Amino acid sequence: MRERSRIVLSPDAQRDIREALKWSRERFGERAAVRYRDLLKQALRDIAVEPQRPGSRDRPDLAQGVRTYHLYFSCTSAVAAPEAPQAALRNRDIF
């Protein structure tokens, strides 16, 4: 089994995620916001397991060692595991 990388979210990223989830809830309802939250969590789990996974790319224009990853690439994982334990992210340092 692969060792997970440590995912650390900056305070700005934490705020952005909270705001995006709030916006999603206000515009599309609670169920959509829950699905979006679950997709975000799955994407973070996917990145923790395989940081250079397909769909991620180096972003030296932002900073050394920075990569970006689109949520689209975690859609099938999130659908396959809709009841994934939330503790997987709670036990990590998240920004």
DSSP file (Angstrom, degrees, kcal/mol; ACC not computed):
  #  RESIDUE AA STRUCTURE BP1 BP2  ACC     N-H-->O    O-->H-N    N-H-->O    O-->H-N    TCO  KAPPA ALPHA  PHI   PSI    X-CA   Y-CA   Z-CA
    1    1 A M              0   0    0      0, 0.0     2,-0.1     0, 0.0     0, 0.0   0.000 360.0 360.0 360.0 138.7    0.0    0.0    0.0
    2    2 A R        -     0   0    0      1,-0.1     2,-0.3    48,-0.0    48,-0.1  -0.437 360.0-117.5 -72.9 144.9    1.3    3.5   -0.8
    3    3 A E        -     0   0    0     -2,-0.1     2,-0.2     1,-0.1    -1,-0.1  -0.662  32.6-119.1 -79.9 137.4    2.1    5.9    1.9
    4    4 A R        -     0   0    0     -2,-0.3    45,-0.2     1,-0.1     2,-0.2  -0.514  20.0-126.4 -77.0 142.3   -0.1    9.0    1.9
    5    5 A S        -     0   0    0     43,-3.8     2,-0.6    -2,-0.2    -1,-0.1  -0.480  31.8-103.3 -77.1 158.5    1.5   12.4    1.4
    6    6 A R        -     0   0    0     -2,-0.2     2,-0.5    86,-0.1    -1,-0.1  -0.770  32.7-151.1 -87.2 122.2    0.6   15.0    4.0
    7    7 A I        -     0   0    0     -2,-0.6     2,-0.5    82,-0.1    86,-0.1  -0.831  14.7-176.2 -96.0 126.2   -1.9   17.5    2.6
    8    8 A V        -     0   0    0     -2,-0.5     2,-0.5    86,-0.2    86,-0.2  -0.980   7.6-161.4-126.3 120.1   -1.6   21.0    4.1
    9    9 A L        -     0   0    0     -2,-0.5    -2,-0.0    84,-0.1    85,-0.0  -0.849  19.7-126.1-100.8 133.7   -4.1   23.7    3.1
   10   10 A S     >  -     0   0    0     -2,-0.5     4,-2.6     1,-0.1     5,-0.2  -0.293  28.3-107.0 -69.0 160.9   -3.3   27.3    3.7
   11   11 A P  H  > S+     0   0    0      0, 0.0     4,-2.4     0, 0.0     5,-0.2   0.883 123.4  53.9 -56.1 -38.0   -5.7   29.4    5.7
   12   12 A D  H  > S+     0   0    0      2,-0.2     4,-2.6     1,-0.2     5,-0.2   0.907 108.5  48.4 -63.1 -40.9   -6.6   31.2    2.5
   13   13 A A  H  > S+     0   0    0      2,-0.2     4,-2.5     1,-0.2    -1,-0.2   0.911 110.0  51.7 -66.3 -41.7   -7.4   27.8    0.9
   14   14 A Q  H  X S+     0   0    0     -4,-2.6     4,-2.4    81,-1.4    -2,-0.2   0.928 112.1  47.0 -58.5 -44.8   -9.5   26.8    3.8
   15   15 A R  H  X S+     0   0    0     -4,-2.4     4,-2.7    80,-0.3    -2,-0.2   0.919 110.6  51.7 -63.6 -44.1  -11.4   30.0    3.6
   16   16 A D  H  X S+     0   0    0     -4,-2.6     4,-2.5     1,-0.2    -1,-0.2   0.898 110.3  49.0 -60.5 -40.9  -11.9   29.6   -0.2
   17   17 A I  H  X S+     0   0    0     -4,-2.5     4,-2.5     2,-0.2     5,-0.2   0.932 111.1  49.2 -65.1 -45.8  -13.2   26.1    0.3
   18   18 A R  H  X S+     0   0    0     -4,-2.4     4,-2.3     1,-0.2    -2,-0.2   0.924 113.4  47.2 -58.6 -44.1  -15.7   27.2    3.0
   19   19 A E  H  X S+     0   0    0     -4,-2.7     4,-2.6     1,-0.2    -1,-0.2   0.890 111.3  50.6 -66.3 -39.2  -16.9   30.1    0.7
   20   20 A A  H  X S+     0   0    0     -4,-2.5     4,-2.3     2,-0.2    -1,-0.2   0.894 111.9  47.7 -65.6 -39.5  -17.2   27.8   -2.3
   21   21 A L  H  X S+     0   0    0     -4,-2.5     4,-2.4     2,-0.2    -2,-0.2   0.888 112.3  49.4 -68.4 -38.4  -19.3   25.3   -0.3
   22   22 A K  H  X S+     0   0    0     -4,-2.3     4,-2.5    -5,-0.2    -2,-0.2   0.934 112.1  48.0 -64.1 -45.5  -21.5   28.1    1.1
   23   23 A W  H  X S+     0   0    0     -4,-2.6     4,-2.4     1,-0.2     5,-0.3   0.909 111.5  50.6 -60.4 -43.7  -22.0   29.5   -2.4
   24   24 A S  H  X>S+     0   0    0     -4,-2.3     4,-3.0     2,-0.2     5,-0.5   0.914 110.9  48.6 -61.5 -44.0  -22.8   26.0   -3.7
   25   25 A R  H  X5S+     0   0    0     -4,-2.4     4,-1.6     3,-0.2    -2,-0.2   0.918 113.6  46.8 -62.2 -44.2  -25.4   25.5   -0.9
   26   26 A E  H  <5S+     0   0    0     -4,-2.5    -2,-0.2     1,-0.2    -1,-0.2   0.873 122.1  34.9 -66.7 -37.8  -27.0   28.9   -1.5
   27   27 A R  H  <5S+     0   0    0     -4,-2.4    -2,-0.2    -5,-0.2    -3,-0.2   0.849 135.1  17.6 -85.9 -36.8  -27.2   28.4   -5.3
   28   28 A F  H  <5S-     0   0    0     -4,-3.0     4,-0.4    -5,-0.3    -3,-0.2   0.478 105.5-109.5-122.0  -5.1  -27.9   24.7   -5.7
   29   29 A G     X< -     0   0    0     -4,-1.6     4,-2.0    -5,-0.5    -1,-0.2  -0.162  40.0 -64.7  98.1 168.4  -29.1   23.4   -2.3
   30   30 A E  H  > S+     0   0    0      1,-0.2     4,-2.5     2,-0.2     5,-0.2   0.891 126.4  54.3 -62.2 -44.0  -27.8   21.3    0.5
   31   31 A R  H  > S+     0   0    0      1,-0.2     4,-2.1     2,-0.2    -1,-0.2   0.909 110.3  46.6 -61.3 -41.9  -27.6   18.0   -1.5
   32   32 A A  H  > S+     0   0    0     -4,-0.4     4,-2.5     2,-0.2    -1,-0.2   0.898 111.6  51.7 -66.3 -39.7  -25.4   19.6   -4.2
   33   33 A A  H  X S+     0   0    0     -4,-2.0     4,-2.7     2,-0.2    -2,-0.2   0.888 109.1  50.5 -64.6 -38.4  -23.2   21.2   -1.6
   34   34 A V  H  X S+     0   0    0     -4,-2.5     4,-2.6     2,-0.2    -1,-0.2   0.917 110.9  48.8 -65.1 -42.9  -22.7   17.8    0.1
   35   35 A R  H  X S+     0   0    0     -4,-2.1     4,-2.2     2,-0.2    -2,-0.2   0.912 112.6  48.4 -62.6 -41.6  -21.8   16.2   -3.2
   36   36 A Y  H  X S+     0   0    0     -4,-2.5     4,-2.5     2,-0.2    -2,-0.2   0.923 111.4  49.7 -64.7 -44.5  -19.3   19.0   -3.9
   37   37 A R  H  X S+     0   0    0     -4,-2.7     4,-2.5     1,-0.2    -2,-0.2   0.924 111.2  49.5 -58.9 -45.2  -17.8   18.7   -0.4
   38   38 A D  H  X S+     0   0    0     -4,-2.6     4,-2.4     1,-0.2    -1,-0.2   0.877 109.9  51.3 -63.6 -37.0  -17.5   14.9   -0.9
   39   39 A L  H  X S+     0   0    0     -4,-2.2     4,-2.5     2,-0.2    -1,-0.2   0.911 109.3  50.2 -66.3 -42.0  -15.8   15.5   -4.2
   40   40 A L  H  X S+     0   0    0     -4,-2.5     4,-2.1     2,-0.2    -2,-0.2   0.926 111.6  48.4 -60.2 -44.6  -13.3   17.9   -2.7
   41   41 A K  H  X S+     0   0    0     -4,-2.5     4,-2.4     1,-0.2    -2,-0.2   0.913 111.4  49.8 -62.5 -42.5  -12.5   15.4    0.0
   42   42 A Q  H  X S+     0   0    0     -4,-2.4     4,-3.0     1,-0.2    -1,-0.2   0.906 108.8  52.3 -64.2 -40.6  -12.0   12.7   -2.5
   43   43 A A  H  X S+     0   0    0     -4,-2.5     4,-2.5     1,-0.2    -1,-0.2   0.908 109.8  49.0 -61.8 -41.2   -9.7   14.8   -4.6
   44   44 A L  H  X S+     0   0    0     -4,-2.1     4,-2.2     2,-0.2    -1,-0.2   0.901 112.1  48.4 -65.3 -40.1   -7.6   15.6   -1.5
   45   45 A R  H  X S+     0   0    0     -4,-2.4     4,-1.9     2,-0.2    -2,-0.2   0.931 111.4  50.5 -63.0 -44.5   -7.5   11.8   -0.7
   46   46 A D  H  X S+     0   0    0     -4,-3.0     4,-2.4     1,-0.2    -2,-0.2   0.916 112.1  46.5 -59.6 -44.4   -6.5   11.0   -4.3
   47   47 A I  H  < S+     0   0    0     -4,-2.5    -1,-0.2     1,-0.2    -2,-0.2   0.880 109.1  55.2 -66.3 -38.0   -3.7   13.6   -4.3
   48   48 A A  H  < S+     0   0    0     -4,-2.2   -43,-3.8     1,-0.2    -1,-0.2   0.873 113.4  41.8 -63.2 -36.5   -2.5   12.4   -0.9
   49   49 A V  H  < S+     0   0    0     -4,-1.9    -2,-0.2   -45,-0.2    -1,-0.2   0.872 135.8  13.0 -77.7 -38.7   -2.1    8.8   -2.3
   50   50 A E    ><  -     0   0    0     -4,-2.4     3,-2.0    -5,-0.2    -1,-0.2  -0.671  64.4-179.1-143.0  82.3   -0.7    9.8   -5.6
   51   51 A P  T 3  S+     0   0    0      0, 0.0    -1,-0.1     0, 0.0    -3,-0.1   0.783  87.7  44.8 -56.7 -30.7    0.5   13.4   -5.8
   52   52 A Q  T 3  S+     0   0    0     -5,-0.1     3,-0.1     4,-0.0    -5,-0.1  -0.025  86.2 148.5-103.8  31.4    1.6   13.1   -9.5
   53   53 A R    X   -     0   0    0     -3,-2.0     3,-2.3     1,-0.2    -6,-0.0  -0.132  62.4 -75.4 -61.3 157.9   -1.5   11.3  -10.5
   54   54 A P  T 3  S+     0   0    0      0, 0.0    -1,-0.2     0, 0.0     3,-0.1  -0.306 122.7  36.0 -54.4 136.5   -2.9   11.7  -14.0
   55   55 A G  T 3  S+     0   0    0      1,-0.4    15,-0.7    -3,-0.1     2,-0.3   0.174  95.4 102.8 101.1 -16.8   -4.6   15.1  -14.3
   56   56 A S  E <   -A   69   0A   0     -3,-2.3    -1,-0.4    13,-0.2     2,-0.3  -0.682  50.3-171.4 -95.1 154.9   -2.2   16.9  -12.0
   57   57 A R  E     -A   68   0A   0     11,-2.0    11,-2.2    -2,-0.3     2,-0.1  -0.999  28.1-101.4-146.9 149.5    0.5   19.1  -13.4
   58   58 A D  E     -A   67   0A   0     -2,-0.3     9,-0.2     9,-0.2     3,-0.1  -0.374  27.1-166.6 -63.8 142.8    3.6   21.0  -12.3
   59   59 A R    >>  +     0   0    0      7,-3.0     3,-2.0     4,-0.3     4,-1.6  -0.537  22.5 158.9-131.4  67.4    3.0   24.7  -11.7
   60   60 A P  T 34 S+     0   0    0      0, 0.0    -1,-0.1     0, 0.0     4,-0.1   0.718  72.3  71.0 -63.1 -18.1    6.5   26.3  -11.4
   61   61 A D  T 34 S+     0   0    0      1,-0.2     3,-0.1    -3,-0.1    -2,-0.0   0.735 105.4  39.1 -68.4 -20.6    4.9   29.6  -12.3
   62   62 A L  T <4 S-     0   0    0     -3,-2.0     2,-0.3     1,-0.4    -1,-0.2   0.873 133.2 -48.2 -92.6 -47.4    3.2   29.6   -8.9
   63   63 A A    ><  -     0   0    0     -4,-1.6     3,-1.6     3,-0.1    -1,-0.4  -0.921  67.7 -71.4-179.1 160.1    6.0   28.2   -6.8
   64   64 A Q  T 3  S+     0   0    0     -2,-0.3     3,-0.1     1,-0.2    -3,-0.0  -0.445 118.1  13.0 -65.1 132.8    8.6   25.4   -6.7
   65   65 A G  T 3  S+     0   0    0      1,-0.3     2,-0.3    -2,-0.2    -1,-0.2   0.466  93.2 136.2  82.9   1.8    6.9   22.0   -6.0
   66   66 A V    <   -     0   0    0     -3,-1.6    -7,-3.0    -7,-0.2     2,-0.3  -0.649  28.9-178.3 -86.9 138.9    3.4   23.3   -6.6
   67   67 A R  E     -A   58   0A   0     -2,-0.3     2,-0.3    -9,-0.2    -9,-0.2  -0.944  14.8-144.5-129.7 153.4    1.0   21.2   -8.7
   68   68 A T  E     -A   57   0A   0    -11,-2.2   -11,-2.0    -2,-0.3     2,-0.3  -0.858  13.9-173.9-115.4 157.0   -2.6   21.8   -9.8
   69   69 A Y  E     -A   56   0A   0     -2,-0.3     2,-0.4   -13,-0.2   -13,-0.2  -0.968  18.9-134.5-152.7 129.3   -5.3   19.2  -10.1
   70   70 A H    >   -     0   0    0    -15,-0.7     3,-1.7    -2,-0.3     4,-0.2  -0.701  17.3-131.4 -89.7 137.7   -8.9   19.5  -11.5
   71   71 A L  G >  S+     0   0    0     -2,-0.4     3,-2.5     1,-0.3     4,-0.5   0.771  98.8  79.3 -56.3 -27.8  -11.7   17.9   -9.5
   72   72 A Y  G >  S+     0   0    0      1,-0.3     3,-1.3     2,-0.2     4,-0.4   0.850  85.1  60.4 -48.4 -38.4  -13.0   16.3  -12.7
   73   73 A F  G <  S+     0   0    0     -3,-1.7    -1,-0.3     1,-0.3    -2,-0.2   0.570 104.8  48.1 -73.6  -8.1  -10.3   13.7  -12.3
   74   74 A S  G <> S+     0   0    0     -3,-2.5     4,-2.5    -4,-0.2    -1,-0.3   0.374  81.6  99.4-107.4   1.6  -11.7   12.5   -9.0
   75   75 A C  H <> S+     0   0    0     -3,-1.3     4,-2.2    -4,-0.5     5,-0.2   0.910  83.1  47.3 -56.6 -46.2  -15.3   12.3  -10.1
   76   76 A T  H  > S+     0   0    0     -4,-0.4     4,-2.1     1,-0.2    -1,-0.2   0.867 112.1  50.8 -67.7 -34.1  -15.3    8.5  -10.6
   77   77 A S  H  > S+     0   0    0      2,-0.2     4,-1.4     1,-0.2    -1,-0.2   0.910 110.7  48.7 -66.4 -41.9  -13.6    7.9   -7.2
   78   78 A A  H  < S+     0   0    0     -4,-2.5    -2,-0.2     1,-0.2     6,-0.2   0.880 113.4  46.8 -66.9 -38.1  -16.2   10.1   -5.4
   79   79 A V  H  < S+     0   0    0     -4,-2.2    -1,-0.2    -5,-0.2    -2,-0.2   0.880 111.1  52.0 -70.2 -37.9  -19.1    8.3   -7.1
   80   80 A A  H  < S+     0   0    0     -4,-2.1    -1,-0.2     1,-0.3    -2,-0.2   0.772 121.9  31.1 -69.9 -25.3  -17.6    4.9   -6.4
   81   81 A A    ><  +     0   0    0     -4,-1.4     3,-1.6    -5,-0.1    -1,-0.3  -0.465  67.0 154.7-131.3  62.1  -17.2    5.7   -2.7
   82   82 A P  T 3  S+     0   0    0      0, 0.0    -1,-0.1     0, 0.0    -2,-0.1   0.758  78.3  48.6 -65.1 -23.0  -20.0    8.1   -1.7
   83   83 A E  T 3  S+     0   0    0     -3,-0.1     3,-0.1     2,-0.0    -5,-0.0   0.027  78.2 153.8-104.0  27.4  -19.8    7.0    2.0
   84   84 A A    <   -     0   0    0     -3,-1.6     2,-0.1    -6,-0.2   -42,-0.0  -0.276  56.4 -95.1 -56.8 138.6  -16.1    7.4    2.3
   85   85 A P    >   -     0   0    0      0, 0.0     3,-1.1     0, 0.0     4,-0.2  -0.329  23.4-148.2 -62.4 131.7  -15.1    8.0    5.9
   86   86 A Q  T >> S+     0   0    0      1,-0.2     4,-1.7     2,-0.2     3,-1.5   0.725  90.1  77.3 -70.2 -21.7  -14.7   11.7    6.7
   87   87 A A  H 3> S+     0   0    0      1,-0.3     4,-1.9     2,-0.2    -1,-0.2   0.754  76.1  76.1 -61.7 -23.5  -12.0   10.8    9.3
   88   88 A A  H <4 S+     0   0    0     -3,-1.1    -1,-0.3     1,-0.2    -2,-0.2   0.848 108.6  29.5 -58.7 -33.2   -9.5   10.3    6.5
   89   89 A L  H X4 S+     0   0    0     -3,-1.5     3,-1.7    -4,-0.2    -1,-0.2   0.768 111.5  65.2 -95.2 -30.1   -9.3   14.0    6.1
   90   90 A R  H 3< S+     0   0    0     -4,-1.7    -2,-0.2     1,-0.3    -3,-0.2   0.823  98.4  56.7 -61.1 -30.0  -10.0   15.0    9.7
   91   91 A N  T 3< S+     0   0    0     -4,-1.9    -1,-0.3     2,-0.1     2,-0.3   0.399  97.8  79.6 -84.5   4.5   -6.8   13.3   10.8
   92   92 A R  S <  S-     0   0    0     -3,-1.7     2,-0.9    -5,-0.1   -84,-0.1  -0.706  90.9-105.2-107.3 158.8   -4.6   15.4    8.4
   93   93 A D        -     0   0    0     -2,-0.3     2,-0.5   -86,-0.1   -84,-0.1  -0.774  47.3-174.7 -79.9 111.5   -3.3   18.9    8.7
   94   94 A I              0   0    0     -2,-0.9   -86,-0.2   -86,-0.2    -5,-0.0  -0.930 360.0 360.0-116.3 134.3   -5.6   20.7    6.3
   95   95 A F              0   0    0     -2,-0.5   -81,-1.4   -81,-0.0   -80,-0.3   0.470 360.0 360.0 -80.4 360.0   -5.1   24.4    5.5
